[in-house]
Amino acid sequence: MVRCAKFSDLPQVAEIFREAFSDSIEFYFNNRIKNSAIEDIFKVVLLAEPHGFLVYEDKENKKIAGYICVVKDIRKVWLVAVLSLSVFKWVIKWIFGLYGFGIKPIWKILSNKLDFFKFQTKYASGISAQILSIGTRKSYRGKNIGTKLVEAGLNFLKSKGVKQVKLEVRPDNLPAIKLYKKFGFYQIGMSQDPQGKWIVMKKDL
C-alpha cells in the first residue's frame, strides 16, 4: 500500500536509495557515505513536503518496498534546509567525520548543484513542482510499485493545483523513461552534471 512516509521509514528509504543509485554513490563518494547522511537529506524533504513523500509498504513483511519524493516548489526544500538549521548540522557532522567521506565529494556535489541551477534557468525556470527521487528495492521490481508511486505522487500534485511538473532521468535508465512516458511526460531538453547527462522531462497536469 502507498502511504505518507514517516521519519521512522527513513533508514529503509536510505537503503533503497543506496541500492537504486549505486552508480551515483560510487561516483560521488566511492561508497564511503554512511546511510545516516542519506537519511539526513531525506529528513529535510520530509519536513518540506510531508504529503509528497510517499512510500510503498509491504504490510505482510512490514517492509518499505519503494518511495517517491514529489514537491510543489523545490525552493521550499532549500528554504527548510536553511531555516531548520539542517545545513549547519550537516556541516558539523561532516567535520566530525560522521558521514564517512572527505572533501573531494563536496566539490563534485557543488558542481552538481551549479549544473542543476543552470538547467533550471535554461529549461524550466517557470516550473517549480518536481519529482525529486523515486526508488524501488530490486527484490520488488516488476510488481508495478513504481507505477503506483508515480500515480500517487501526481495525484498529490494535482490536489494542490499544480499545473506542470518536471523531472530528470539518466538516458540509460530505459525502464524509468518508459514509465514516465506512460504517464505523459515528454522531453524538453538535456542537462549534465559531473557524472553525465540527464534527460529533462515535463508533464502538464
DRENPA-3360 file (N, C-alpha, C; in nm, 2 decimals, always signed):
BEGIN
1 = MVRCAKFS = +0.08/-0.12/+0.00/+0.00/+0.00/+0.00/+0.09/+0.13/+0.00 ~ +0.04/+0.23/-0.06/+0.11/+0.36/-0.07/+0.06/+0.44/+0.05 ~ +0.15/+0.50/+0.12/+0.11/+0.59/+0.23/+0.22/+0.70/+0.24 ~ +0.19/+0.80/+0.32/+0.28/+0.91/+0.35/+0.40/+0.85/+0.44 ~ +0.52/+0.90/+0.41/+0.63/+0.85/+0.48/+0.64/+0.90/+0.62 ~ +0.70/+0.83/+0.71/+0.73/+0.87/+0.85/+0.88/+0.88/+0.87 ~ +0.92/+0.95/+0.97/+1.06/+0.96/+1.00/+1.12/+0.82/+1.03 ~ +1.04/+0.74/+1.08/+1.09/+0.60/+1.12/+1.12/+0.52/+0.99;
9 = DLPQVAEI = +1.06/+0.56/+0.87/+1.09/+0.49/+0.75/+1.22/+0.52/+0.68 ~ +1.28/+0.63/+0.73/+1.40/+0.69/+0.65/+1.52/+0.59/+0.65 ~ +1.55/+0.51/+0.75/+1.66/+0.41/+0.74/+1.63/+0.32/+0.62 ~ +1.51/+0.27/+0.60/+1.48/+0.18/+0.49/+1.48/+0.26/+0.35 ~ +1.44/+0.38/+0.35/+1.44/+0.47/+0.23/+1.59/+0.49/+0.19 ~ +1.68/+0.51/+0.29/+1.82/+0.53/+0.26/+1.88/+0.40/+0.20 ~ +1.84/+0.29/+0.25/+1.88/+0.16/+0.19/+1.84/+0.15/+0.05 ~ +1.71/+0.18/+0.02/+1.66/+0.17/-0.12/+1.74/+0.27/-0.21;
17 = FREAFSDS = +1.76/+0.39/-0.16/+1.83/+0.49/-0.24/+1.97/+0.44/-0.27 ~ +2.04/+0.38/-0.17/+2.18/+0.33/-0.20/+2.18/+0.22/-0.30 ~ +2.08/+0.13/-0.30/+2.06/+0.02/-0.39/+2.03/+0.07/-0.53 ~ +1.93/+0.17/-0.54/+1.88/+0.21/-0.66/+1.98/+0.30/-0.74 ~ +2.06/+0.38/-0.66/+2.15/+0.47/-0.72/+2.30/+0.44/-0.68 ~ +2.33/+0.31/-0.69/+2.46/+0.27/-0.65/+2.57/+0.33/-0.74 ~ +2.54/+0.36/-0.87/+2.64/+0.42/-0.95/+2.68/+0.56/-0.91 ~ +2.58/+0.64/-0.86/+2.60/+0.77/-0.81/+2.67/+0.77/-0.68;
25 = IEFYFNNR = +2.64/+0.67/-0.59/+2.71/+0.66/-0.47/+2.85/+0.63/-0.49 ~ +2.88/+0.55/-0.59/+3.02/+0.51/-0.62/+3.09/+0.63/-0.68 ~ +3.03/+0.70/-0.77/+3.09/+0.82/-0.84/+3.12/+0.93/-0.75 ~ +3.03/+0.97/-0.67/+3.05/+1.09/-0.58/+3.12/+1.05/-0.45 ~ +3.10/+0.94/-0.40/+3.15/+0.91/-0.26/+3.24/+0.78/-0.25 ~ +3.26/+0.72/-0.36/+3.34/+0.59/-0.36/+3.28/+0.49/-0.25 ~ +3.15/+0.50/-0.24/+3.08/+0.41/-0.15/+3.11/+0.44/+0.00 ~ +3.17/+0.55/+0.03/+3.21/+0.58/+0.17/+3.10/+0.66/+0.25;
33 = IKNSAIED = +3.00/+0.71/+0.18/+2.90/+0.78/+0.25/+2.81/+0.69/+0.34 ~ +2.79/+0.73/+0.46/+2.71/+0.65/+0.55/+2.56/+0.67/+0.53 ~ +2.48/+0.57/+0.56/+2.33/+0.58/+0.54/+2.28/+0.70/+0.62 ~ +2.34/+0.73/+0.74/+2.29/+0.84/+0.82/+2.29/+0.97/+0.74 ~ +2.39/+0.99/+0.65/+2.39/+1.11/+0.57/+2.28/+1.12/+0.47 ~ +2.25/+1.00/+0.41/+2.13/+1.00/+0.32/+2.00/+1.02/+0.39 ~ +1.99/+0.97/+0.51/+1.87/+0.99/+0.59/+1.85/+1.14/+0.63 ~ +1.96/+1.20/+0.66/+1.95/+1.35/+0.69/+1.90/+1.43/+0.58;
41 = IFKVVLLA = +1.94/+1.40/+0.46/+1.89/+1.47/+0.34/+1.74/+1.44/+0.32 ~ +1.70/+1.32/+0.34/+1.56/+1.29/+0.32/+1.47/+1.35/+0.43 ~ +1.53/+1.37/+0.55/+1.46/+1.43/+0.66/+1.41/+1.57/+0.62 ~ +1.50/+1.65/+0.55/+1.46/+1.78/+0.51/+1.35/+1.78/+0.40 ~ +1.35/+1.68/+0.31/+1.25/+1.66/+0.21/+1.11/+1.63/+0.28 ~ +1.12/+1.54/+0.38/+1.00/+1.51/+0.46/+0.94/+1.63/+0.54 ~ +1.03/+1.71/+0.59/+0.99/+1.83/+0.66/+0.92/+1.93/+0.57 ~ +0.98/+1.94/+0.45/+0.93/+2.04/+0.35/+0.80/+2.00/+0.28;
49 = EPHGFLVY = +0.79/+1.87/+0.25/+0.67/+1.82/+0.18/+0.62/+1.69/+0.24 ~ +0.57/+1.69/+0.36/+0.53/+1.56/+0.42/+0.43/+1.48/+0.35 ~ +0.34/+1.54/+0.27/+0.24/+1.46/+0.20/+0.28/+1.43/+0.06 ~ +0.40/+1.48/+0.02/+0.45/+1.44/-0.11/+0.56/+1.34/-0.11 ~ +0.60/+1.30/+0.02/+0.70/+1.20/+0.04/+0.62/+1.07/+0.07 ~ +0.61/+0.98/-0.03/+0.53/+0.86/-0.02/+0.61/+0.74/-0.02 ~ +0.57/+0.63/+0.05/+0.63/+0.50/+0.04/+0.53/+0.40/+0.01 ~ +0.58/+0.29/-0.05/+0.50/+0.17/-0.07/+0.54/+0.07/+0.04;
57 = EDKENKKI = +0.45/+0.03/+0.12/+0.48/-0.06/+0.23/+0.42/-0.20/+0.20 ~ +0.51/-0.30/+0.21/+0.46/-0.44/+0.21/+0.42/-0.47/+0.35 ~ +0.29/-0.47/+0.38/+0.24/-0.48/+0.51/+0.26/-0.62/+0.57 ~ +0.26/-0.72/+0.48/+0.28/-0.86/+0.52/+0.42/-0.88/+0.58 ~ +0.52/-0.81/+0.52/+0.66/-0.83/+0.57/+0.71/-0.70/+0.65 ~ +0.62/-0.61/+0.66/+0.65/-0.48/+0.73/+0.78/-0.42/+0.68 ~ +0.78/-0.41/+0.54/+0.90/-0.36/+0.47/+0.86/-0.25/+0.37 ~ +0.95/-0.15/+0.37/+0.93/-0.05/+0.27/+0.99/-0.10/+0.14;
65 = AGYICVVK = +0.90/-0.11/+0.03/+0.95/-0.16/-0.09/+0.99/-0.05/-0.19 ~ +0.94/+0.07/-0.17/+0.98/+0.18/-0.26/+0.94/+0.31/-0.20 ~ +0.98/+0.42/-0.27/+0.95/+0.55/-0.22/+0.94/+0.65/-0.34 ~ +0.88/+0.76/-0.32/+0.88/+0.87/-0.42/+0.88/+1.00/-0.34 ~ +0.95/+1.10/-0.39/+0.95/+1.23/-0.33/+0.91/+1.33/-0.44 ~ +0.79/+1.39/-0.42/+0.75/+1.50/-0.51/+0.73/+1.63/-0.43 ~ +0.76/+1.74/-0.49/+0.75/+1.87/-0.42/+0.67/+1.97/-0.51 ~ +0.59/+2.05/-0.44/+0.52/+2.15/-0.52/+0.61/+2.26/-0.56;
73 = DIRKVWLV = +0.71/+2.29/-0.47/+0.80/+2.40/-0.50/+0.94/+2.36/-0.45 ~ +1.03/+2.34/-0.54/+1.17/+2.29/-0.50/+1.24/+2.40/-0.41 ~ +1.20/+2.52/-0.43/+1.26/+2.63/-0.34/+1.23/+2.61/-0.20 ~ +1.11/+2.55/-0.17/+1.08/+2.53/-0.03/+1.17/+2.43/+0.04 ~ +1.22/+2.33/-0.03/+1.31/+2.24/+0.02/+1.44/+2.31/+0.07 ~ +1.49/+2.39/-0.02/+1.61/+2.47/+0.02/+1.59/+2.56/+0.14 ~ +1.47/+2.62/+0.14/+1.43/+2.71/+0.25/+1.43/+2.64/+0.38 ~ +1.36/+2.52/+0.38/+1.35/+2.44/+0.50/+1.49/+2.39/+0.55;
81 = AVLSLSVF = +1.58/+2.36/+0.45/+1.71/+2.32/+0.48/+1.79/+2.42/+0.56 ~ +1.76/+2.55/+0.52/+1.83/+2.66/+0.59/+1.76/+2.70/+0.72 ~ +1.63/+2.71/+0.72/+1.56/+2.76/+0.84/+1.56/+2.65/+0.95 ~ +1.56/+2.53/+0.92/+1.57/+2.42/+1.02/+1.71/+2.40/+1.07 ~ +1.80/+2.48/+1.02/+1.95/+2.46/+1.05/+2.01/+2.33/+1.01 ~ +1.94/+2.26/+0.92/+1.99/+2.13/+0.87/+2.12/+2.15/+0.80 ~ +2.14/+2.25/+0.73/+2.27/+2.27/+0.66/+2.38/+2.29/+0.76 ~ +2.36/+2.36/+0.86/+2.46/+2.38/+0.97/+2.49/+2.24/+1.03;
89 = KWVIKWIF = +2.38/+2.17/+1.06/+2.40/+2.04/+1.12/+2.48/+1.94/+1.03 ~ +2.45/+1.95/+0.90/+2.52/+1.86/+0.81/+2.67/+1.90/+0.81 ~ +2.70/+2.03/+0.81/+2.85/+2.07/+0.81/+2.92/+2.02/+0.94 ~ +2.85/+2.03/+1.05/+2.91/+1.99/+1.18/+2.93/+1.84/+1.18 ~ +2.83/+1.76/+1.13/+2.85/+1.62/+1.13/+2.96/+1.58/+1.03 ~ +2.97/+1.65/+0.92/+3.07/+1.62/+0.82/+3.21/+1.65/+0.88 ~ +3.23/+1.76/+0.95/+3.35/+1.80/+1.01/+3.40/+1.69/+1.11 ~ +3.31/+1.64/+1.18/+3.34/+1.54/+1.28/+3.35/+1.40/+1.23;
97 = GLYGFGIK = +3.34/+1.39/+1.09/+3.36/+1.26/+1.03/+3.24/+1.16/+1.04 ~ +3.12/+1.21/+1.08/+3.01/+1.12/+1.10/+2.94/+1.07/+0.97 ~ +2.98/+1.14/+0.86/+2.92/+1.10/+0.73/+3.01/+1.01/+0.65 ~ +3.13/+0.99/+0.69/+3.22/+0.89/+0.63/+3.29/+0.93/+0.50 ~ +3.28/+1.06/+0.46/+3.35/+1.10/+0.33/+3.42/+1.23/+0.36 ~ +3.52/+1.26/+0.28/+3.61/+1.37/+0.29/+3.57/+1.49/+0.21 ~ +3.67/+1.57/+0.17/+3.64/+1.70/+0.10/+3.62/+1.68/-0.05 ~ +3.68/+1.58/-0.11/+3.67/+1.56/-0.26/+3.52/+1.55/-0.31;
105 = PIWKILSN = +3.43/+1.48/-0.24/+3.30/+1.47/-0.29/+3.22/+1.60/-0.28 ~ +3.27/+1.69/-0.19/+3.20/+1.82/-0.18/+3.20/+1.90/-0.30 ~ +3.32/+1.90/-0.37/+3.34/+1.98/-0.49/+3.25/+1.92/-0.60 ~ +3.24/+1.78/-0.61/+3.15/+1.72/-0.71/+3.01/+1.76/-0.68 ~ +2.97/+1.76/-0.56/+2.83/+1.79/-0.52/+2.80/+1.94/-0.56 ~ +2.89/+2.03/-0.52/+2.87/+2.17/-0.56/+2.86/+2.19/-0.71 ~ +2.94/+2.12/-0.78/+2.93/+2.13/-0.93/+2.80/+2.07/-0.98 ~ +2.75/+1.97/-0.91/+2.62/+1.91/-0.95/+2.51/+2.02/-0.93;
113 = KLDFFKFQ = +2.52/+2.09/-0.81/+2.41/+2.19/-0.79/+2.42/+2.30/-0.88 ~ +2.54/+2.34/-0.92/+2.56/+2.45/-1.02/+2.50/+2.41/-1.15 ~ +2.52/+2.29/-1.19/+2.46/+2.24/-1.32/+2.31/+2.24/-1.30 ~ +2.26/+2.20/-1.18/+2.11/+2.20/-1.16/+2.05/+2.34/-1.18 ~ +2.11/+2.44/-1.13/+2.06/+2.57/-1.14/+2.07/+2.62/-1.28 ~ +2.17/+2.58/-1.36/+2.18/+2.61/-1.50/+2.06/+2.55/-1.57 ~ +2.03/+2.43/-1.54/+1.92/+2.36/-1.60/+1.79/+2.43/-1.57 ~ +1.77/+2.48/-1.45/+1.65/+2.55/-1.41/+1.63/+2.67/-1.49;
121 = TKYASGIS = +1.74/+2.75/-1.51/+1.73/+2.87/-1.59/+1.70/+2.85/-1.73 ~ +1.77/+2.74/-1.79/+1.76/+2.72/-1.93/+1.62/+2.65/-1.97 ~ +1.58/+2.55/-1.90/+1.46/+2.48/-1.94/+1.33/+2.50/-1.86 ~ +1.35/+2.52/-1.74/+1.22/+2.50/-1.65/+1.22/+2.61/-1.54 ~ +1.25/+2.73/-1.57/+1.25/+2.83/-1.47/+1.11/+2.86/-1.42 ~ +1.01/+2.83/-1.50/+0.87/+2.86/-1.45/+0.80/+2.74/-1.39 ~ +0.87/+2.63/-1.38/+0.81/+2.51/-1.32/+0.88/+2.48/-1.19 ~ +0.80/+2.49/-1.08/+0.85/+2.47/-0.95/+0.83/+2.33/-0.89;
129 = AQILSIGT = +0.73/+2.26/-0.95/+0.70/+2.12/-0.90/+0.79/+2.02/-0.96 ~ +0.83/+1.92/-0.88/+0.93/+1.83/-0.93/+0.92/+1.69/-0.87 ~ +0.95/+1.59/-0.94/+0.97/+1.46/-0.89/+1.12/+1.46/-0.85 ~ +1.15/+1.46/-0.73/+1.29/+1.47/-0.68/+1.36/+1.33/-0.69 ~ +1.30/+1.23/-0.64/+1.36/+1.10/-0.63/+1.26/+0.99/-0.62 ~ +1.29/+0.88/-0.69/+1.20/+0.76/-0.68/+1.29/+0.64/-0.68 ~ +1.26/+0.54/-0.60/+1.34/+0.42/-0.60/+1.26/+0.30/-0.55 ~ +1.29/+0.18/-0.60/+1.23/+0.06/-0.56/+1.33/-0.05/-0.53;
137 = RKSYRGKN = +1.31/-0.13/-0.42/+1.40/-0.24/-0.39/+1.41/-0.33/-0.51 ~ +1.53/-0.39/-0.54/+1.54/-0.48/-0.65/+1.45/-0.60/-0.64 ~ +1.44/-0.65/-0.51/+1.36/-0.77/-0.49/+1.21/-0.74/-0.51 ~ +1.17/-0.62/-0.53/+1.02/-0.59/-0.55/+1.00/-0.53/-0.69 ~ +1.10/-0.53/-0.78/+1.08/-0.47/-0.91/+1.00/-0.57/-1.00 ~ +0.93/-0.51/-1.09/+0.84/-0.59/-1.18/+0.70/-0.61/-1.12 ~ +0.67/-0.54/-1.01/+0.54/-0.56/-0.94/+0.46/-0.43/-0.95 ~ +0.49/-0.34/-1.04/+0.42/-0.21/-1.07/+0.42/-0.12/-0.95;
145 = IGTKLVEA = +0.52/-0.13/-0.86/+0.53/-0.04/-0.75/+0.56/+0.10/-0.79 ~ +0.66/+0.11/-0.89/+0.69/+0.24/-0.94/+0.57/+0.31/-1.00 ~ +0.49/+0.24/-1.07/+0.37/+0.29/-1.13/+0.28/+0.35/-1.03 ~ +0.26/+0.27/-0.92/+0.17/+0.31/-0.81/+0.22/+0.44/-0.74 ~ +0.35/+0.44/-0.72/+0.41/+0.56/-0.66/+0.40/+0.68/-0.74 ~ +0.43/+0.67/-0.87/+0.42/+0.79/-0.96/+0.28/+0.84/-0.96 ~ +0.18/+0.75/-0.98/+0.04/+0.78/-0.98/+0.00/+0.86/-0.85 ~ +0.04/+0.81/-0.74/+0.01/+0.87/-0.61/+0.08/+1.01/-0.60;
153 = GLNFLKSK = +0.20/+1.02/-0.65/+0.27/+1.15/-0.64/+0.21/+1.25/-0.73 ~ +0.17/+1.21/-0.85/+0.10/+1.31/-0.94/-0.04/+1.35/-0.89 ~ -0.11/+1.25/-0.82/-0.24/+1.29/-0.77/-0.22/+1.39/-0.65 ~ -0.12/+1.38/-0.58/-0.09/+1.48/-0.47/-0.07/+1.61/-0.53 ~ +0.01/+1.62/-0.64/+0.04/+1.75/-0.70/-0.09/+1.81/-0.76 ~ -0.17/+1.72/-0.82/-0.30/+1.77/-0.88/-0.39/+1.83/-0.77 ~ -0.39/+1.76/-0.66/-0.48/+1.81/-0.54/-0.43/+1.94/-0.49 ~ -0.31/+1.98/-0.52/-0.26/+2.11/-0.47/-0.26/+2.22/-0.58;
161 = GVKQVKLE = -0.33/+2.18/-0.69/-0.34/+2.28/-0.80/-0.22/+2.30/-0.89 ~ -0.13/+2.20/-0.88/-0.01/+2.21/-0.97/-0.05/+2.19/-1.11 ~ +0.01/+2.27/-1.20/-0.03/+2.26/-1.35/+0.08/+2.19/-1.43 ~ +0.21/+2.20/-1.38/+0.32/+2.13/-1.45/+0.42/+2.08/-1.35 ~ +0.48/+1.97/-1.39/+0.58/+1.90/-1.31/+0.70/+1.86/-1.40 ~ +0.82/+1.86/-1.34/+0.94/+1.82/-1.42/+1.01/+1.71/-1.34 ~ +1.11/+1.65/-1.41/+1.20/+1.56/-1.35/+1.32/+1.54/-1.44 ~ +1.42/+1.48/-1.39/+1.54/+1.44/-1.47/+1.56/+1.29/-1.45;
169 = VRPDNLPA = +1.61/+1.23/-1.56/+1.63/+1.09/-1.56/+1.75/+1.06/-1.65 ~ +1.84/+0.96/-1.61/+1.95/+0.93/-1.69/+1.91/+0.86/-1.83 ~ +1.98/+0.90/-1.94/+1.94/+0.84/-2.07/+1.94/+0.69/-2.08 ~ +2.02/+0.63/-1.99/+2.03/+0.48/-2.00/+1.93/+0.41/-1.90 ~ +1.85/+0.49/-1.83/+1.75/+0.43/-1.74/+1.62/+0.41/-1.82 ~ +1.63/+0.32/-1.91/+1.52/+0.29/-2.00/+1.38/+0.26/-1.93 ~ +1.39/+0.17/-1.83/+1.26/+0.14/-1.76/+1.19/+0.26/-1.70 ~ +1.27/+0.35/-1.64/+1.22/+0.47/-1.59/+1.16/+0.56/-1.69;
177 = IKLYKKFG = +1.23/+0.58/-1.80/+1.18/+0.66/-1.91/+1.05/+0.61/-1.97 ~ +1.05/+0.48/-1.98/+0.92/+0.42/-2.03/+0.81/+0.44/-1.94 ~ +0.83/+0.44/-1.81/+0.73/+0.46/-1.71/+0.68/+0.61/-1.71 ~ +0.78/+0.70/-1.72/+0.74/+0.84/-1.72/+0.66/+0.87/-1.85 ~ +0.70/+0.82/-1.96/+0.63/+0.84/-2.09/+0.48/+0.79/-2.08 ~ +0.47/+0.68/-2.01/+0.33/+0.62/-1.99/+0.24/+0.72/-1.92 ~ +0.30/+0.80/-1.83/+0.22/+0.90/-1.76/+0.21/+1.03/-1.83 ~ +0.27/+1.04/-1.95/+0.26/+1.16/-2.03/+0.37/+1.26/-2.02;
185 = FYQIGMSQ = +0.48/+1.22/-1.96/+0.60/+1.31/-1.95/+0.66/+1.31/-2.09 ~ +0.72/+1.42/-2.13/+0.79/+1.43/-2.26/+0.92/+1.51/-2.24 ~ +1.01/+1.49/-2.32/+1.15/+1.55/-2.31/+1.14/+1.70/-2.35 ~ +1.20/+1.78/-2.27/+1.21/+1.93/-2.30/+1.35/+1.97/-2.31 ~ +1.45/+1.89/-2.29/+1.59/+1.93/-2.30/+1.68/+1.83/-2.24 ~ +1.81/+1.87/-2.23/+1.91/+1.78/-2.17/+1.99/+1.86/-2.07 ~ +2.03/+1.80/-1.97/+2.11/+1.86/-1.86/+2.24/+1.77/-1.84 ~ +2.33/+1.82/-1.77/+2.45/+1.74/-1.75/+2.51/+1.78/-1.61;
193 = DPQGKWIV = +2.57/+1.68/-1.54/+2.64/+1.70/-1.42/+2.77/+1.63/-1.43 ~ +2.86/+1.63/-1.33/+2.99/+1.56/-1.34/+2.98/+1.42/-1.37 ~ +2.87/+1.35/-1.34/+2.85/+1.21/-1.37/+2.81/+1.18/-1.51 ~ +2.74/+1.28/-1.57/+2.70/+1.25/-1.71/+2.57/+1.33/-1.74 ~ +2.50/+1.28/-1.85/+2.38/+1.36/-1.90/+2.26/+1.31/-1.83 ~ +2.16/+1.41/-1.83/+2.02/+1.38/-1.78/+1.93/+1.42/-1.89 ~ +1.82/+1.35/-1.90/+1.71/+1.39/-1.99/+1.61/+1.47/-1.90 ~ +1.58/+1.59/-1.94/+1.48/+1.67/-1.87/+1.34/+1.65/-1.93;
201 = MKKDL = +1.25/+1.61/-1.84/+1.11/+1.58/-1.89/+1.01/+1.66/-1.81 ~ +0.90/+1.68/-1.87/+0.79/+1.76/-1.82/+0.66/+1.70/-1.84 ~ +0.56/+1.73/-1.76/+0.42/+1.68/-1.78/+0.33/+1.79/-1.74 ~ +0.23/+1.81/-1.82/+0.12/+1.90/-1.79/+0.01/+1.83/-1.72 ~ -0.03/+1.88/-1.60/-0.13/+1.81/-1.52/-0.27/+1.87/-1.55;
% end
